[in-house]
Amino acid sequence: MNGGEIIAKVLQKQGVKFLFTLCGGHVSPIFVGAENLGIRVIDTRHEVTTVFAADAVSRLTGIPGVAVVTAGPGLTNTITAVKNAYLAQSPLVLLGGGAATILKGRGSLQDIDQMSLMKPNVKWASRITKVKDIVHILEKAFRVAQEGIPGPVFVECPIDTLFGEELVREWYGAKSKEEPPRNFQERVLQWYINRHAKRLFEGKDNVDFNQALEIITYPAHSANDVAKVAAKLKSAKKPLLLVGSGAMMNPQKANELANAVAKLGIPVYLSGMGRGLLGKESNLQMRHKRKDAIKDADLIILAGVPNDFRLDYGNHIGHRPYVSINRSKEDLNKNKRPTIGILADPQDFLIDLAKEYQYIDATWIGKLKQRDAAREQNIDTQAAERCKGINALKLFKTLETKLHDNVILVADGGDFVATAAYTLRPSAPLSWLDPGVFGTLGVGAGFALGAKLVFPEKDVFIIWGDGSSGYSLMEYDTFVRHQLPVISVIGNDACWTQIARDQVEFLKSSCAVNLAHSNYEMIGKAFGADGKRVETLDEFSIAVDEAKQSSKNGIPYIINAIIGKSEFRKGSISM
């Protein structure tokens, strides 16, 4: 069994069902070994997609997704996705090829200091130097990725630790005993090579796959913590709950969390992976005017939500009492120390809190609902405005009427996608994927790839701006080859609108922000997908129906929607 096959065996033991890769000579034994064990190998068109896809699998299953890339540029191409996973606290395992152990630092192909590159961007990084250590290192990688605050880990896999001993010795140039060295220099070299090979492969046939997996641990709350918060809530007249991605780290408990939040009865704002937790229709969920609601509340609970720029660094809360529950001590106290800070899993905490407390005052909820309704009416008015092209607000309202409950929405983009967040209502827990706090573009194809593999029975829609679509449209080739009928909606206003709107106003220049009304749907067609360019709302409506049917038939689809300019999100750039 070679090193690649050993790694594949560990992946199987960890419950890995999908492996994402872009082929490379350094790492071939890993994905070949995985395929032979029944792990589905998905080869992509860019390394960054492998990590985004692994990230999506992690978020939707709780089992770390796995990406395998070759050495050097293969690894450097992943760095944005790795950093996004780190900031989103998403567990995944990245395996990167590396120069042969015997040639490290000697100028071999694609040999760079990969450990120095990766260590600042992952929870943990390690390098395999002996075949017998593979199992231990890989199992530790999976444990570290999940325990405490989840996050990505990196393991460097030198090429000579992955291939068979006989072939590696041949690559090394080791002489057989039947071919003795011709001189002293050759004798020294042969001694060194044989010694190195012996250390590299010693014990390879005695690796143990039967060790029990260690239990994943993370900070836990106490009964006293629950009692303190319950007491605080009982004296509050206008409590407010904010649930974010940090409360969704165990997808297996998503429905249990939804039931707990519903039972608590506290009006709630959902963000990140928390979107969709209560479905489309919930009397408790508020969608608009969060800042105003926070200012009116007399107790705020942040469950997996840090006081970062999204809450104006704590200024929205001001001097109001608030509770924060978070696995991360840093996020728990970010920018503002909470009245009650609980270092624990927010999901588990809310589930237990719901057993001790229930809010029943309809007056406070009614006031917030009235405010929400007024904002919705305002959006409806703006959606009715005419513009050159399709009104984006009207587009999303039309789209929502056509989405059944079995849909996953992948948000990738700036202005167009942020507009979607105001109008589209995810239908269920784990039905919304966005990059998170890093706000990177380019997640669309990778996230959709992972989502469609995990939930093949669901329609997966990518919501793309025309700018963000350019990062990963090539992955329509991947969708077609692997028979993954993803649907995408591109909001095409021929502009980086979120940037342009303020740039033009403040700097009086449109430099570098203009695009073209390109025929993006033709890219999908070139790879065997289908698609349509639409310029009216009626055409869009028909195209959505066609896309859904196309997905049923196993064919990916692109809707290239020509949208109009809008001032809907003016002043949205964050500092």
C-alpha positions in Angstrom: 0.0 0.0 0.0 1.5 3.4 -1.0 1.1 6.6 0.9 -1.7 7.9 -1.3 -3.7 4.7 -0.6 -3.0 5.1 3.1 -4.4 8.6 3.0 -7.5 7.4 1.1 -8.1 4.8 3.7 -8.0 7.5 6.4 -10.4 9.6 4.5 -12.8 6.7 4.2 -12.6 6.1 8.0 -13.4 9.7 8.6 -16.6 9.5 6.6 -15.4 11.5 3.6 -17.7 10.9 0.6 -16.2 13.5 -1.8 -12.7 14.6 -2.7 -12.1 17.8 -4.7 -9.0 18.1 -6.8 -7.2 19.6 -9.8 -4.8 16.9 -10.9 -1.1 17.2 -10.4 1.8 14.7 -10.6 2.7 15.4 -6.9 -0.6 14.1 -5.6 -2.0 11.6 -8.1 -1.9 8.6 -5.7 -4.3 10.3 -3.3 -7.2 10.8 -5.6 -6.6 7.5 -7.4 -6.6 5.7 -4.1 -9.7 7.6 -3.0 -11.6 6.6 -6.2 -10.6 2.9 -5.7 -12.3 3.1 -2.3 -15.5 4.5 -3.6 -14.9 8.1 -2.6 -16.3 10.3 -5.4 -13.5 12.4 -6.9 -14.5 15.7 -8.5 -11.8 17.4 -10.6 -12.3 21.1 -11.1 -10.9 23.8 -13.4 -9.3 25.9 -10.7 -7.7 25.0 -7.4 -9.6 27.7 -5.5 -12.8 25.9 -6.4 -11.6 22.7 -4.7 -11.4 24.5 -1.4 -14.7 26.4 -1.8 -16.4 23.1 -2.6 -14.8 21.4 0.5 -16.0 24.4 2.6 -19.6 24.0 1.4 -19.5 20.2 2.3 -18.2 21.1 5.7 -20.9 23.6 6.4 -23.7 21.4 5.2 -22.6 18.1 6.8 -20.3 18.8 9.7 -17.7 16.4 8.3 -14.7 18.3 7.1 -14.5 18.6 3.3 -11.3 17.6 1.6 -9.4 19.3 -1.2 -6.2 17.9 -2.8 -3.9 20.2 -4.9 -0.5 19.9 -6.3 2.6 21.7 -5.0 3.6 25.3 -5.6 1.1 27.2 -7.7 -1.5 24.6 -7.1 -1.4 25.5 -3.4 -0.9 29.2 -3.8 -4.1 29.3 -5.9 -6.1 28.1 -2.9 -5.2 30.8 -0.5 -8.3 33.1 -0.8 -10.6 30.2 -0.2 -8.5 28.9 2.7 -8.5 32.3 4.4 -12.3 32.6 3.8 -12.8 29.2 5.5 -10.6 30.3 8.4 -12.6 33.5 9.0 -15.9 31.7 8.5 -14.7 29.1 11.1 -15.4 26.3 8.6 -13.6 23.0 9.1 -11.8 21.5 6.1 -8.7 19.5 5.3 -6.4 20.7 2.5 -3.8 18.3 1.3 -1.0 19.8 -0.8 1.7 18.1 -2.8 5.3 18.9 -2.1 8.8 18.3 -3.3 10.4 15.0 -2.5 11.8 14.9 1.1 15.2 14.1 -0.3 15.2 17.2 -2.6 13.5 19.8 -0.3 15.3 23.2 -0.6 17.4 22.0 -3.6 15.4 23.7 -6.4 13.1 20.9 -7.5 10.0 21.6 -9.5 7.5 23.9 -7.7 9.4 23.7 -4.4 8.5 26.6 -2.2 8.3 27.1 1.6 4.7 26.0 1.7 4.5 25.8 5.5 5.4 29.4 6.0 2.7 30.3 3.5 0.0 28.3 5.1 0.6 28.5 8.8 -0.8 32.0 9.2 -4.0 31.1 7.3 -5.0 27.8 8.9 -5.6 26.4 12.4 -2.8 23.9 12.1 -0.3 22.7 9.5 2.0 19.7 9.3 4.3 18.0 6.9 4.6 14.2 6.3 8.2 13.0 6.4 7.6 9.3 7.0 5.0 7.0 5.5 4.3 5.4 8.9 3.2 8.8 10.3 0.5 9.4 7.7 -2.4 7.9 9.7 -1.5 9.8 12.9 -1.0 13.1 11.1 -4.2 12.8 9.0 -6.4 11.8 12.0 -5.0 14.7 14.0 -5.8 17.0 11.1 -9.4 16.0 11.1 -9.6 16.4 14.9 -8.0 19.8 15.0 -10.2 21.0 12.1 -13.4 20.3 14.1 -12.5 20.9 17.8 -12.8 24.2 19.6 -13.3 26.9 17.0 -13.5 25.0 13.7 -11.3 25.9 10.8 -9.1 24.7 7.9 -6.0 22.6 8.4 -3.2 21.9 5.9 -1.0 18.8 5.4 1.9 18.9 3.1 2.4 15.5 1.3 5.8 15.2 -0.4 5.7 13.3 -3.6 8.0 10.5 -2.3 5.7 9.8 0.7 2.8 9.1 -1.7 4.2 6.7 -4.3 5.4 3.1 -3.8 8.8 2.3 -2.3 10.1 0.6 -5.4 9.3 3.4 -7.7 10.6 6.1 -5.3 13.9 4.2 -5.0 14.1 4.1 -8.8 13.5 7.9 -8.8 16.2 8.4 -6.2 18.6 6.5 -8.4 19.4 4.0 -5.8 21.6 1.1 -7.1 20.7 -2.5 -6.5 23.2 -4.8 -4.7 23.8 -6.5 -8.1 25.1 -3.1 -9.4 27.8 -2.1 -6.9 29.0 1.5 -6.9 31.9 2.2 -9.1 33.8 4.6 -6.8 33.9 6.1 -3.4 31.6 9.1 -4.3 29.0 6.7 -5.7 29.3 4.6 -2.5 28.6 7.6 -0.3 25.7 8.7 -2.4 24.2 5.2 -2.5 24.6 5.0 1.3 22.9 8.3 1.8 20.0 7.5 -0.6 19.4 4.0 0.9 19.6 5.4 4.4 17.0 8.1 3.5 14.7 5.6 1.8 14.9 3.3 4.7 13.8 6.0 7.2 11.1 7.2 4.8 9.5 3.7 4.4 10.4 2.0 7.6 7.2 0.7 9.3 5.0 1.4 6.3 3.5 -2.1 6.4 2.5 -1.8 10.0 0.2 1.2 9.9 -2.8 0.8 12.1 -6.2 2.0 10.8 -8.2 0.5 13.7 -7.5 3.1 16.4 -10.7 4.6 17.7 -11.3 8.2 16.6 -10.9 10.8 19.3 -14.0 12.6 20.5 -14.3 16.2 19.2 -14.4 18.7 22.0 -15.4 22.4 22.2 -16.3 24.8 25.0 -19.4 23.9 26.8 -21.8 26.0 28.9 -23.0 25.2 32.4 -26.4 25.0 33.9 -25.6 28.2 35.8 -24.9 30.0 32.5 -28.3 29.0 31.3 -29.9 30.1 34.6 -28.1 33.5 34.5 -29.4 34.3 31.0 -32.9 33.0 31.7 -33.1 35.3 34.8 -31.9 38.2 32.7 -34.6 37.5 30.1 -37.4 37.2 32.6 -36.8 40.8 33.7 -36.5 42.0 30.1 -39.5 43.6 28.3 -38.1 43.9 24.8 -35.5 41.1 24.3 -33.9 40.6 20.9 -32.0 37.6 19.5 -29.4 37.6 16.8 -28.4 34.2 15.4 -25.4 33.9 13.0 -23.1 31.3 11.5 -21.4 30.6 14.8 -24.6 29.0 15.9 -24.7 26.6 13.0 -21.5 24.7 13.5 -23.3 21.3 13.9 -25.6 20.9 10.9 -27.0 17.7 12.3 -28.7 19.8 15.0 -30.0 22.5 12.7 -33.7 21.4 13.0 -33.3 21.1 16.8 -32.0 24.6 16.9 -34.9 25.9 14.8 -37.3 24.3 17.2 -35.5 25.9 20.2 -35.5 29.4 18.7 -39.2 29.0 17.9 -40.0 27.9 21.4 -38.0 30.7 23.0 -40.4 33.1 21.3 -37.9 36.0 21.2 -37.9 38.1 18.0 -34.9 37.2 16.0 -32.6 38.4 13.2 -30.8 35.7 11.2 -27.6 36.1 9.3 -25.0 34.0 7.5 -25.6 30.3 7.8 -28.4 31.1 10.2 -30.6 32.4 7.3 -33.5 30.1 6.6 -33.4 28.7 10.1 -37.1 29.4 10.7 -38.3 29.0 7.1 -40.0 31.6 4.9 -42.8 32.4 7.2 -42.2 33.0 10.9 -43.8 35.5 13.2 -40.6 35.7 15.1 -38.2 36.4 12.3 -37.4 40.1 11.4 -35.7 41.0 8.2 -35.3 44.8 8.2 -34.3 47.7 10.4 -32.1 45.6 12.6 -30.2 48.7 13.8 -33.5 50.4 15.0 -34.6 47.2 16.7 -31.3 46.9 18.6 -31.7 50.5 19.8 -35.2 49.8 21.0 -34.4 46.5 22.8 -33.6 46.3 26.5 -31.6 43.1 26.2 -29.8 41.7 23.2 -28.5 38.2 22.8 -25.8 37.5 20.2 -25.6 33.8 19.4 -22.6 33.2 17.2 -22.5 36.8 16.1 -19.4 39.0 16.8 -19.5 42.8 17.2 -17.7 43.5 14.0 -18.4 45.9 11.1 -21.9 44.3 10.6 -22.9 45.7 14.0 -20.8 48.9 13.6 -18.2 47.5 16.0 -20.6 47.4 18.9 -21.9 50.9 18.3 -25.4 49.6 17.4 -25.6 48.1 20.9 -24.2 51.1 22.7 -24.6 50.9 26.4 -27.5 48.4 26.3 -27.1 45.2 28.3 -26.3 42.2 26.0 -25.4 38.6 26.2 -22.9 37.0 23.9 -22.4 33.2 23.4 -19.6 32.1 21.2 -17.0 29.4 20.8 -14.3 32.0 20.1 -13.1 34.0 23.1 -11.9 36.7 20.6 -15.3 37.0 18.9 -17.0 36.8 22.3 -15.3 40.1 23.4 -14.7 41.7 20.0 -14.8 45.5 20.3 -17.2 45.4 23.3 -17.3 43.4 26.5 -20.7 41.7 26.9 -22.8 42.0 30.1 -22.8 38.2 30.2 -20.2 36.4 28.1 -20.5 32.7 27.7 -17.6 30.8 26.0 -19.6 27.9 24.6 -21.3 26.6 21.5 -24.3 28.9 20.8 -26.3 26.1 19.3 -26.2 23.9 22.3 -26.8 26.9 24.6 -30.0 28.0 22.8 -31.3 24.5 22.8 -30.9 24.3 26.6 -32.1 27.9 27.2 -35.4 27.0 25.4 -36.0 24.4 28.1 -35.9 27.2 30.8 -37.5 30.2 29.2 -40.3 31.3 26.9 -41.1 34.9 25.8 -44.9 35.5 25.3 -45.3 39.3 24.9 -46.9 39.9 21.5 -46.7 43.7 21.8 -42.9 44.0 21.2 -43.1 41.5 18.4 -46.0 43.4 16.9 -44.1 46.6 16.9 -41.1 45.1 15.1 -43.4 43.4 12.6 -45.1 46.7 11.8 -41.7 48.2 11.1 -40.8 45.2 8.9 -44.0 45.5 7.0 -43.4 49.2 6.3 -40.0 48.4 5.0 -41.4 45.7 2.8 -43.9 48.1 1.4 -41.1 50.5 0.6 -39.2 47.8 -1.2 -42.4 46.9 -3.1 -42.7 50.5 -4.2 -39.0 50.5 -5.4 -39.6 47.2 -7.1 -42.3 48.7 -9.2 -40.1 51.5 -10.5 -39.2 51.4 -14.2 -35.6 51.3 -15.3 -33.6 50.4 -18.4 -33.5 46.6 -18.0 -35.1 44.4 -15.4 -35.7 45.9 -12.0 -33.5 43.7 -9.7 -35.9 43.9 -6.8 -38.8 42.8 -9.0 -36.6 40.1 -10.5 -36.0 38.5 -7.0 -39.6 38.9 -6.0 -40.6 37.0 -9.2 -37.9 34.4 -8.6 -39.1 33.7 -5.0 -42.6 32.9 -6.3 -41.1 30.2 -8.4 -38.8 28.6 -5.8 -40.1 25.5 -4.0 -39.0 24.7 -0.5 -36.3 22.2 -1.7 -33.8 24.8 -2.8 -30.3 25.9 -1.8 -29.3 29.5 -2.6 -25.6 30.3 -3.1 -24.8 34.0 -2.8 -21.7 35.2 -4.6 -21.4 38.9 -5.5 -21.7 42.4 -4.4 -24.6 44.7 -5.1 -26.9 42.3 -6.9 -26.5 39.6 -4.3 -26.9 42.0 -1.4 -30.2 43.0 -3.0 -31.2 39.4 -3.1 -30.7 39.2 0.7 -33.4 41.8 1.1 -36.0 39.9 -1.0 -35.2 36.2 -1.2 -36.3 34.2 1.9 -34.4 30.9 2.3 -37.0 28.2 2.9 -35.3 26.0 5.5 -32.2 25.5 7.7 -29.0 25.0 5.6 -30.6 26.5 2.5 -28.4 29.6 2.2 -24.6 29.8 1.6 -22.6 32.9 1.5 -18.8 33.6 2.0 -19.2 35.1 5.5 -17.3 37.9 7.1 -14.4 37.9 4.6 -16.9 39.0 1.9 -14.8 37.4 -0.9 -16.1 37.0 -4.4 -15.7 33.8 -6.3 -17.4 31.3 -4.0 -20.3 30.6 -6.3 -19.3 27.6 -8.4 -17.4 25.9 -5.5 -20.2 26.3 -3.0 -22.7 25.2 -5.5 -20.6 22.2 -6.4 -20.4 21.1 -2.8 -24.1 21.8 -2.1 -25.3 19.8 -5.2 -23.2 16.8 -4.2 -24.5 16.8 -0.6 -28.1 17.4 -1.6 -28.5 16.0 -5.2 -32.3 16.1 -4.8 -32.4 19.9 -4.2 -32.3 22.6 -6.9 -29.1 24.7 -6.3 -29.2 28.3 -7.5 -26.1 30.5 -7.7 -27.0 34.2 -7.4 -24.2 35.9 -9.3 -23.4 39.5 -10.1 -21.9 39.9 -13.5 -18.6 40.8 -11.8 -18.4 37.8 -9.5 -19.5 35.3 -12.2 -16.2 35.9 -14.0 -14.3 34.2 -11.2 -15.7 30.7 -11.8 -17.9 30.4 -14.8 -15.4 27.9 -16.2 -16.7 25.5 -13.6 -19.7 24.9 -15.8 -17.4 22.5 -17.5 -17.1 20.7 -14.1 -20.9 20.7 -13.7 -21.5 19.2 -17.1 -18.7 16.6 -16.8 -19.9 15.4 -13.4 -23.6 15.7 -14.2 -24.4 18.3 -11.6 -27.3 20.4 -12.9 -26.6 23.7 -11.1 -28.7 26.7 -12.0 -27.3 30.3 -12.0 -28.9 33.7 -12.2 -26.5 36.4 -13.3 -27.5 40.0 -12.6 -25.9 41.7 -15.6 -25.8 45.5 -15.3 -22.4 45.8 -17.0 -20.8 47.3 -14.0 -19.1 46.7 -10.6 -22.1 48.6 -9.3 -21.5 48.6 -5.5 -18.1 50.2 -6.1 -19.1 52.4 -8.9 -22.0 54.0 -7.1 -19.8 55.6 -4.4 -16.7 56.0 -6.5 -18.4 58.1 -9.1 -20.0 60.3 -6.4 -16.9 60.8 -4.3 -14.1 60.6 -6.9 -16.0 61.7 -10.0 -14.6 58.8 -12.0 -15.8 55.5 -13.4 -12.3 54.2 -13.9 -12.1 50.4 -13.7 -15.7 49.8 -12.8 -17.4 49.3 -16.2 -18.0 45.9 -17.8 -20.1 44.9 -20.8 -23.5 43.2 -21.3 -21.6 40.1 -22.2 -23.4 36.9 -23.3 -22.4 34.9 -20.3 -24.9 32.1 -21.1 -22.8 31.2 -24.1 -20.0 30.0 -21.8 -22.3 27.4 -20.3 -23.5 26.4 -23.8 -19.9 25.9 -24.9 -19.5 23.2 -22.3 -22.8 21.4 -22.9 -25.0 23.3 -20.5 -28.0 25.5 -21.5 -29.0 29.0 -20.8 -30.7 32.2 -22.0 -30.2 35.9 -22.1 -33.3 37.7 -20.8 -34.1 41.4 -21.0 -37.6 41.5 -19.7 -39.4 40.2 -16.6 -41.6 37.9 -18.6 -38.5 36.4 -20.3 -36.9 35.9 -16.9 -40.0 34.2 -15.6 -40.0 31.8 -18.5 -36.3 31.2 -18.2 -36.6 30.2 -14.6 -39.2 27.5 -15.5 -36.9 26.3 -18.3 -33.9 26.2 -15.9 -35.8 24.1 -13.4 -36.8 21.6 -16.1 -33.3 21.6 -17.4 -32.0 20.7 -13.9 -34.5 17.9 -13.7 -33.1 16.6 -17.0 -29.6 16.8 -15.6 -28.4 19.8 -17.6 -26.9 22.9 -15.9 -28.4 26.3 -16.8 -27.4 29.9 -16.9 -29.9 32.8 -16.8 -28.1 36.0 -18.0 -30.5 38.7 -16.8 -29.9 42.2 -18.1 -30.8 44.4 -15.1 -31.2 48.1 -14.7 -29.2 50.6 -12.5 -30.6 51.4 -9.1 -30.0 53.5 -6.1 -31.4 50.8 -3.8 -28.2 50.2 -1.9 -26.5 53.5 -2.2 -24.0 54.1 0.6 -23.5 50.4 1.3 -19.7 50.3 1.3 -18.4 49.2 4.7 -15.2 50.3 6.5 
